[in-house]
């Protein structure tokens, strides 16, 4: 992977008596409140590195060859490139104004980033780090970006217009707009690409979209005794690799919902931290890690037991989590 434009708290771990499977990897967490990315050992859950980044780091993705981590530094208007061996920032990609979230196509040729302040999506050539095209009018306050499994299309959420822009990034055109719930945030596809699931933060729901017809086929709601409706604010969503189970972070509700994908029913509510935000699964789907933006920590969840087994302080306002197994 090229370097593009070359530039020259201790963890608090609360064990709850459950032995976690060994993974021998690393957990990366972006802290938008103090402009850092922290690296934790996935077995000990101790912080190994604290890396300073550009202003307000948010989304992160591993490079196609797995040697680097790309970090969207929103206030710096760029994606920074972190070498995973040296743990140093080695370069950056100019992205346009306020990069929020981004995704890399399965072939590793291009990436698409949402530019929240400009209602645009920018298509960037990965090899050269140069902008191929800027797609305008993708919706007001675009956020979530996700390629279809075949890499032909990309779905971009727009928080203020309650829409999903379906884009052909290779031609630089919008193919369709889909109306969903109130304030769509992030989404993911089922492994076979037949459905796109997207969280609606202020609607308190998840919309399920048929990717062939581009119609909303189901709306999943969440209800738990003791939680007020206004607190249920879904943000992130991840699926197990077999596509049978989805985990939805519920924001201000302090919980993660476990959802059966086939029946669209909630199987369990798992207590996490304050303002549950980002989510990532280990390669074997045995552990779910979520960021808690208001309690400044991550929760480590045993997906078989359906409960959080550890909490680790990571920094101010953790946003995104990625796991390198």
N, C-alpha and C positions, 0 to 999 in steps of 0.2 A: 504494500500500500504506500503510495507516495506521501511525502511530508507536506506537499503543496507549498505554501508560503512559509519558509523556515524562519523561526524566531529563536533567536538565540535561547478535645476533652477526653481524655481517656474514656474508654467504654464503660458504661454501667450495665452489667449483665445480671438479670434476675432469673435464675434457674427455677423452674417449677416442678422439678422431679421427673421430667420426661427425657429419656436419652434420645438425641437426634441422630439420624444416620450420618455417617462421615461422608463428606463431599470433596475435601481437598481442593477447594477452589477459593474464589474471592467474591465479595459482595461490594458493589460500587453504589454509592448514594450521593446524589447532588443536593447541596444545601443552598437554596436560593437566598436565604436570609443572611449568610455570611460568606458567600462567594467561594465555596469550596466543594471539592469532591472528596469523600472519605472512602478508604479501601479497608474492608474488614476481612479477616480470615474466616471462611465459612464454617470451619469447625470450632475454633475457640471463640468466635464472634468478637475478637479483640481488634481494635483499630490499628492497622499497620502503617497507613500513610494518610496524611492530610495534604491535599493538593490545592493550591490557590488557582482560581480560574478568573475569567472575565466576569463582569457583573451579571448577577442573577442566573446562575446555571440551572437549566431545567432538564429537557429531554437528553437522553444518552442512547447511543447505539454502538455495538461492536462493529468494527470494519469487517468486510467480507472475508478477509484472510485471518481474522481473529487476533491480529497483532496490535491493534489500536482501539481506543475508545473515542468516539466522536461525541462532543459535548456542546449542546446549544447554549451559548452565553447570550441571553436575550438582550441585556443592556449594552453589550459590546457589538451587537449586530453581526455575529459570526458564529461559526461552529469551530471549536478548538479541538486539536488532535492530540490525544494523550498516548504516549508510547507505554504499552502495558508492561514491558520489561523494566524500563528505567523509571517509570512513574513520573515522567516529565512531559510538559506540553511542548511539542516539537513544531507545531505549525497551526495554521488556521485556514478556514474557508470563509470568504465574504458571502453573506446570505441575503442581504437586504435587511430592511428594518425589522427589528424585534422578532427573531426566530423563536417560535414557541415549541412546537414538536416537529419531528421529521421521521422519515423512514427511508430505507435503502431497498432498491428493487432486488429480487432474488438472485439476479445475475451479477449484482454488484456494479453495474454500469452507471446508474444514476441514483441520486437521492432527491427527494421532494421535501421541502420545508414550508411550514405555514408561517406567514408574516402577519402577526396579529393586528398590528396598527394600520396596515395598508390594505387589508382585505384581499391579499394576494397569496399565491403559492409559487415558490421559486423552484425550478428544476435545475439541478447542478450536475455536471459531469464529474464522476468520482475520480477518474484517472488524472484529470488536469486541475480539478478544483475550480473550474470556471462555470459561470452561469450559462445554461443553454437557452432558457426562456423564462419569462415571468408571466404567469397566468393571472389575469385580473378578474375581479368580481366573483371570487369564489364564495362570497358570503361575508358578513360583518363579523369580525373577531374570529377568524379561523384558528382552529387549535389542532384537533386530532388528525393525524396523517397515517394511512395504512395502505400498503400495496396489496392487491389481490394475490393469492398464492401463485398464479401464473405470471405475475408481473406486468400484465397488460394494462391494468387500470389502477388508479389510486383514489381512495375515498377520503375526503377532507371535511371535517365537521366545522360548522359556523355557529358560534355560541349565541350571537345576537339575532340571527335570522332563523334559527331553529331548523337548519337545513344541512344536508350532506351534498357536497358537490362531487359528482362522479367524473373523474378526469382521465383523459388519455394523455399521459405525460410525454409520450414519445412524439405526439403531434402537437402537444401544447394546447389542447382544446377541452372545454367542458362538454361532457356528453349528456348529462342530466343533473337535475337538482331534486332531492328527495326531502319532503317535509317530515320532520320527526317530532319529538317532544321538546319541552322547554329547556333550553341551554344544553345542547349536545356537547359532550366533552371528548371522550375517547372511545375507540371501538376496535374490534378484532374480527377476523373471519374464522368460520369453522374450517377444520383442516382440508376439507374437500372443496372449499371456496363457494359452497352453495348459499351460505348465509353470512350476513354481516350483522354483528351485534354492537349496538352503540348505547352508551350511558346518556341519560338526560338528567342533568344535575338538579335543576329546579323543578322538573317534572316528577322527580322521584321514581323514575322508571328506566327500563331498558327496552329499546326498540329492536325488533328482529326484522331484517330486510332480506327478501329473496333477491339474490344478485343477478338472476336471469330477468325477472320482471321489474326489478327495482321498486317493488312495492313493500310497504310495511305489512308483515303477515301476523305478527304477535306483538303485544306490549306486556312486559313483565313488571308487576308492581311488587312492592315490599311492605310488609307490615309485621311489626313485632310488639308485643305487649311491653309497655314502658317507654316506647319510643314515639315521640311526636312526629306527625307527618312532615312538618317543616324541617326536621332534623335529617330526614332520609334524603341525602344528596349524592347520588351515585357519581363517581368520577372515573375510575379506571376499571378495566375488565380484562382478565386473562383466562385462557382455556387450557385444559390439559391436552397433551399431545394426541390422545386418542379422540378428542372432541366430545367426550361424554360429560364433562363437568366444567362449569364456568365459575370463577370467583369474582365478585363485584365489590369494590370498595365503596362504602356508603357515606363517606365524607363526615359530616358533623354528627352522624349517628353512632360513631365509635365502633362500628361493626363492619364485618365482611360477610356478604351473603354467598352461600354455596348453592349453586343452581344446577339442576339436572337439565342438560341441554335438550334432550329428546322430549321431555314432558313440559319443559319451561316452568318447573315448579321449584320453589326454594326448599332445599333439604335441611339447611342449618344456618343459623346466624352465629358468627364467631366474634367474640369481643376482642378488640384491638386497642388502639390509642385514640387520642383526640385529633379529629379531622383526618380520617384515614384517606390516603391520597393515592400514591402510586403502588404498583404491585408487580411481582415477578415470581415465577416458579423455578425451582431447580430442574435440571434435565430429566430427572426421574419423577417429577411431579410430587415428590414426597413432602417438600417444604415450600411454603408460600411466605414471601417476605413482603411486608407492606410498610410504606412510609406514613408517619403520623405528623402532619405539618404543624399542628398547634402544640403538641407535647414534645416536639424536637427529638423524636426517637423512631426506631423501627420496631415492628412486632414480627417475631418469627413464629410461624404457625405450622403445626403438624397437621397435614391434610387428611391423615387417616383418623386422628383423634378429634379433628375439628376444634382445635383450641390453640390459643397462643401459648407457647411454652417459654418464650424469653422476650425481653425488651432490652434494647440497647440504645443509649443516648448517642446521637451521631453529629449534631450540629443544629444550627438555627433553620427552621422551616424546611425540612427535607422534602424534596419534590419527587424525584424519580429514583428507582432502584433497578439495577441490572445485576445478573449473576453470571459469573464466569466459572463453570464447573471444571 
